[in-house]
Amino acid sequence: MKNSTRRSFIQKCVIAGAGLSLIHPVSGMAASEKTKMRFGLVTYLWGKDWDLPTLIANCEETGLLGVELRTHHAHGVETNLSVGERAEVKKRFADSPVTCVGYGSNFEFHSPDQAAVRKNIEEAKSYIKLCNDIGATGIKVKPNGLPPEVPKEKTIAQIAKSLDEVGKFASDYGQLVRVEVHGKLTQRIPNIKAIFEQVTEPNVKICWNSNSEDILPPGLEANFNSIKKWFGDTVHVRELNIGNYPYQQLMDLFNNINYSGWILLEARTKPVNRVAAMKEQLEVFNKMVGR
């Protein structure tokens, strides 16, 4: 990308600190006056065995008009695709109302094994190219722990440095790096905050993951506010009407910052009829956000 293009992209990423949509305008369902948030799907469990045409068709039927493609699922969108095959994936999404939000990788950067960290960085770069080729807007990565044999501060600095390298590479392709709040210790909000206090690339953003740790003292609102300046355009939730997570409060908090990104359903139950379950979750979401 030319320097002017990269500068323009970085400016857009800075705007995303308030949780604004970066690249695509609102697609699919029209947003109401009360919310600009959109509801989509992470393939995780409910879409893991659907090929790409089935996945797109089911998302279209249910109204979940954005999808994060989880790696190694039946959709088969991987880096082994040829140039022509990548173009076909892009066309399938372009010809539908469903947005390919991005790619959900498992690349992680906390290992004390530096060769393993380097491998994850380089493979993340290869999937960033894939995201660009299929019309997606970003890749999901994660810190995934704090090894007990390494000083915490050293691992946090290593993760931040790795994210910056991946982020700098991604910016040349107009892509975001969405860092899922994940891992036994790294999903604790103070630790993800410590990582982002050292991240300098503006296109590296937090993907809120709706973990039970979010409500640890000082509570959901305080934890949310402590990292909201780094939010990107994706949020992961589980089933909104199952369990004790305070989803209504979470939706209110996102509405209060005028969030216009994707709320992506990373479902973990096994309903008999997943299409019907997706429709139900969209209905619950719409009620929560006043749509």
C-alpha positions as CSV (number, residue, x, y, z in Angstrom):
1,M,0.0,0.0,0.0
2,K,1.2,3.5,-0.6
3,N,2.1,5.6,2.4
4,S,-1.0,7.8,1.9
5,T,-3.2,4.8,1.9
6,R,-1.6,3.4,5.0
7,R,-2.0,6.8,6.8
8,S,-5.7,6.9,5.8
9,F,-6.2,3.4,7.2
10,I,-4.4,4.3,10.5
11,Q,-6.7,7.3,10.9
12,K,-9.7,5.0,10.6
13,C,-8.2,2.7,13.2
14,V,-7.8,5.6,15.6
15,I,-11.5,6.3,15.2
16,A,-12.2,2.7,16.2
17,G,-11.1,3.4,19.8
18,A,-14.7,4.4,20.4
19,G,-16.0,1.1,18.9
20,L,-17.0,2.5,15.6
21,S,-17.3,0.4,12.4
22,L,-14.1,0.8,10.5
23,I,-14.4,-0.5,7.0
24,H,-17.9,-1.6,6.1
25,P,-21.0,0.5,6.5
26,V,-23.9,-1.1,8.4
27,S,-25.0,-4.1,6.3
28,G,-27.9,-6.4,6.6
29,M,-30.5,-5.3,9.1
30,A,-31.0,-1.6,9.2
31,A,-30.0,-0.1,12.6
32,S,-32.6,1.5,14.7
33,E,-32.2,4.9,16.3
34,K,-31.4,3.2,19.6
35,T,-28.5,1.0,18.4
36,K,-26.0,0.7,15.6
37,M,-24.8,-2.7,16.7
38,R,-25.1,-5.7,14.4
39,F,-25.5,-9.4,15.2
40,G,-23.5,-12.1,13.6
41,L,-22.1,-15.6,14.1
42,V,-18.7,-17.1,14.9
43,T,-18.7,-20.6,13.3
44,Y,-17.2,-22.2,16.4
45,L,-19.9,-24.9,17.2
46,W,-23.0,-24.0,15.4
47,G,-21.4,-23.5,12.0
48,K,-18.4,-25.7,12.3
49,D,-19.7,-28.5,10.0
50,W,-21.4,-26.3,7.4
51,D,-19.7,-25.8,4.0
52,L,-19.4,-22.2,2.8
53,P,-22.6,-22.1,0.7
54,T,-24.6,-23.6,3.6
55,L,-23.1,-21.3,6.1
56,I,-23.9,-18.2,4.0
57,A,-27.5,-19.5,3.3
58,N,-28.2,-20.2,7.0
59,C,-26.9,-16.8,8.0
60,E,-29.0,-15.1,5.4
61,E,-32.1,-17.1,6.5
62,T,-31.7,-16.3,10.1
63,G,-30.7,-12.7,9.8
64,L,-27.2,-13.1,11.3
65,L,-25.6,-11.2,8.5
66,G,-22.0,-11.2,9.6
67,V,-19.7,-14.2,10.2
68,E,-16.3,-14.8,11.7
69,L,-14.8,-17.9,10.0
70,R,-13.1,-20.0,12.7
71,T,-10.1,-21.9,11.5
72,H,-10.2,-25.6,10.5
73,H,-13.9,-25.7,10.0
74,A,-16.0,-27.2,7.2
75,H,-16.2,-23.9,5.3
76,G,-12.6,-24.7,4.2
77,V,-11.4,-21.1,3.9
78,E,-7.7,-21.6,4.6
79,T,-4.4,-20.4,3.2
80,N,-4.1,-23.4,0.9
81,L,-6.8,-21.8,-1.4
82,S,-5.6,-20.7,-4.8
83,V,-5.9,-17.2,-6.1
84,G,-9.0,-18.3,-8.0
85,E,-10.6,-20.0,-5.0
86,R,-10.0,-17.0,-2.8
87,A,-11.7,-14.8,-5.4
88,E,-14.7,-17.2,-5.4
89,V,-15.0,-17.0,-1.6
90,K,-15.0,-13.2,-1.9
91,K,-17.6,-13.3,-4.7
92,R,-19.9,-15.6,-2.6
93,F,-20.0,-13.1,0.1
94,A,-20.3,-10.1,-2.2
95,D,-23.3,-11.8,-3.9
96,S,-25.1,-12.3,-0.6
97,P,-26.2,-9.9,2.2
98,V,-23.8,-11.7,4.6
99,T,-20.5,-9.9,5.5
100,C,-17.3,-11.9,6.0
101,V,-16.3,-10.0,9.1
102,G,-13.0,-11.8,9.5
103,Y,-11.0,-14.8,10.3
104,G,-10.9,-16.5,13.8
105,S,-7.4,-17.9,14.2
106,N,-5.7,-19.5,17.1
107,F,-2.4,-17.7,16.8
108,E,-0.9,-16.8,20.2
109,F,2.2,-15.1,21.4
110,H,2.8,-15.9,25.0
111,S,5.0,-19.0,24.7
112,P,8.5,-18.9,26.3
113,D,9.6,-20.8,23.2
114,Q,10.7,-18.0,20.9
115,A,10.6,-20.3,17.8
116,A,6.9,-21.0,18.6
117,V,6.2,-17.3,18.9
118,R,7.9,-16.6,15.6
119,K,5.9,-19.4,13.9
120,N,2.7,-17.9,15.2
121,I,3.6,-14.4,14.0
122,E,4.5,-15.6,10.5
123,E,1.4,-17.8,10.1
124,A,-0.7,-14.9,11.3
125,K,0.7,-12.8,8.5
126,S,-0.2,-15.5,5.9
127,Y,-3.8,-15.5,7.1
128,I,-3.9,-11.7,7.0
129,K,-3.2,-12.0,3.3
130,L,-6.0,-14.5,3.1
131,C,-8.3,-12.0,4.8
132,N,-7.4,-9.4,2.3
133,D,-8.0,-11.7,-0.6
134,I,-11.5,-12.9,0.5
135,G,-12.8,-9.4,1.4
136,A,-12.6,-9.8,5.2
137,T,-11.5,-6.9,7.4
138,G,-9.4,-8.5,10.1
139,I,-8.0,-11.5,11.9
140,K,-8.7,-12.6,15.4
141,V,-5.7,-13.7,17.5
142,K,-5.2,-14.1,21.2
143,P,-2.8,-14.0,24.1
144,N,-3.4,-17.4,25.8
145,G,-1.7,-17.4,29.1
146,L,1.1,-16.2,31.3
147,P,3.6,-19.0,31.7
148,P,4.4,-19.4,35.5
149,E,8.1,-19.9,34.8
150,V,8.5,-16.5,33.2
151,P,8.0,-13.1,34.9
152,K,4.6,-11.8,34.1
153,E,5.9,-8.4,32.9
154,K,8.2,-10.2,30.4
155,T,5.4,-12.2,28.8
156,I,3.1,-9.1,28.7
157,A,5.9,-7.2,26.9
158,Q,6.5,-10.1,24.5
159,I,2.8,-10.3,23.6
160,A,2.5,-6.6,23.0
161,K,5.6,-6.6,20.8
162,S,4.3,-9.5,18.8
163,L,0.9,-7.8,18.3
164,D,2.6,-4.7,17.1
165,E,4.6,-6.7,14.5
166,V,1.5,-8.4,13.3
167,G,-0.5,-5.2,13.4
168,K,2.1,-3.3,11.3
169,F,2.0,-6.0,8.7
170,A,-1.8,-6.1,8.7
171,S,-2.1,-2.3,8.2
172,D,-0.4,-2.7,4.8
173,Y,-3.4,-4.9,3.8
174,G,-6.1,-2.7,5.4
175,Q,-6.8,-5.3,8.1
176,L,-7.4,-5.1,11.8
177,V,-5.8,-7.4,14.4
178,R,-8.6,-8.3,16.8
179,V,-7.2,-9.6,20.1
180,E,-9.7,-11.9,21.8
181,V,-9.7,-11.5,25.6
182,H,-8.7,-15.1,26.1
183,G,-6.6,-17.4,28.3
184,K,-6.6,-18.6,31.9
185,L,-4.8,-15.4,33.1
186,T,-4.7,-13.2,30.1
187,Q,-8.5,-13.0,30.0
188,R,-8.4,-11.1,33.3
189,I,-9.1,-7.5,32.4
190,P,-6.1,-6.0,34.3
191,N,-3.8,-8.2,32.3
192,I,-5.3,-7.4,28.9
193,K,-5.1,-3.8,29.9
194,A,-1.4,-4.1,30.7
195,I,-0.8,-5.7,27.3
196,F,-2.6,-2.8,25.5
197,E,-0.8,-0.2,27.4
198,Q,2.3,-1.4,25.5
199,V,0.7,-1.9,22.1
200,T,1.5,1.0,19.7
201,E,-0.1,-0.1,16.4
202,P,-3.5,1.6,16.1
203,N,-5.1,-1.2,14.1
204,V,-4.6,-3.7,17.0
205,K,-7.9,-3.8,18.9
206,I,-9.6,-5.7,21.7
207,C,-12.3,-8.2,21.0
208,W,-14.4,-8.4,24.2
209,N,-15.1,-12.0,24.9
210,S,-17.8,-12.1,27.6
211,N,-15.8,-14.1,30.2
212,S,-16.9,-14.7,33.8
213,E,-13.7,-12.8,34.8
214,D,-15.3,-9.6,33.4
215,I,-17.5,-9.3,36.5
216,L,-14.7,-9.7,39.1
217,P,-14.1,-6.7,41.3
218,P,-14.5,-3.8,40.6
219,G,-17.3,-5.1,38.4
220,L,-18.4,-5.2,34.8
221,E,-18.9,-1.5,34.2
222,A,-15.5,-0.5,35.7
223,N,-13.7,-3.3,33.9
224,F,-15.4,-2.4,30.6
225,N,-14.5,1.3,31.0
226,S,-10.9,0.4,31.8
227,I,-10.3,-1.0,28.3
228,K,-13.0,0.5,26.1
229,K,-10.6,2.9,24.4
230,W,-9.0,-0.1,22.7
231,F,-12.3,-1.8,21.5
232,G,-12.4,-2.7,17.8
233,D,-15.4,-3.7,15.8
234,T,-16.0,-7.2,17.1
235,V,-17.4,-8.6,20.4
236,H,-17.9,-12.3,21.3
237,V,-20.9,-13.4,23.3
238,R,-22.4,-16.8,24.2
239,E,-26.1,-17.5,24.1
240,L,-27.7,-14.3,25.4
241,N,-30.5,-16.1,27.3
242,I,-28.5,-18.9,29.0
243,G,-26.4,-18.6,32.1
244,N,-25.7,-15.8,34.5
245,Y,-23.5,-13.4,32.5
246,P,-25.1,-9.9,32.6
247,Y,-25.7,-9.5,28.9
248,Q,-28.3,-6.8,29.2
249,Q,-25.9,-4.7,31.2
250,L,-23.2,-5.4,28.6
251,M,-25.4,-4.4,25.7
252,D,-26.4,-1.2,27.6
253,L,-22.7,-0.4,28.1
254,F,-22.0,-0.8,24.4
255,N,-25.0,1.2,23.4
256,N,-23.8,4.0,25.8
257,I,-20.6,4.4,23.8
258,N,-22.5,4.4,20.5
259,Y,-20.8,1.1,19.5
260,S,-21.4,0.2,15.9
261,G,-19.5,-3.1,15.6
262,W,-20.5,-6.7,15.4
263,I,-21.8,-8.7,18.3
264,L,-20.8,-12.2,17.3
265,L,-22.5,-15.3,18.7
266,E,-19.9,-17.9,19.7
267,A,-22.5,-20.4,20.8
268,R,-21.5,-23.4,22.9
269,T,-24.7,-25.4,23.3
270,K,-25.9,-28.1,20.9
271,P,-29.5,-27.4,19.9
272,V,-31.4,-29.9,17.7
273,N,-32.2,-27.1,15.2
274,R,-29.4,-24.6,15.0
275,V,-31.1,-22.4,12.4
276,A,-34.1,-22.0,14.7
277,A,-31.7,-21.3,17.6
278,M,-30.0,-18.6,15.6
279,K,-33.3,-16.9,14.9
280,E,-34.1,-17.1,18.6
281,Q,-30.8,-15.5,19.6
282,L,-31.3,-12.7,17.1
283,E,-34.7,-12.0,18.7
284,V,-33.2,-11.9,22.2
285,F,-30.5,-9.6,20.9
286,N,-33.0,-7.2,19.3
287,K,-35.0,-7.0,22.5
288,M,-31.9,-6.3,24.5
289,V,-30.8,-3.4,22.3
290,G,-34.3,-2.0,21.8
291,R,-34.5,-2.8,18.1
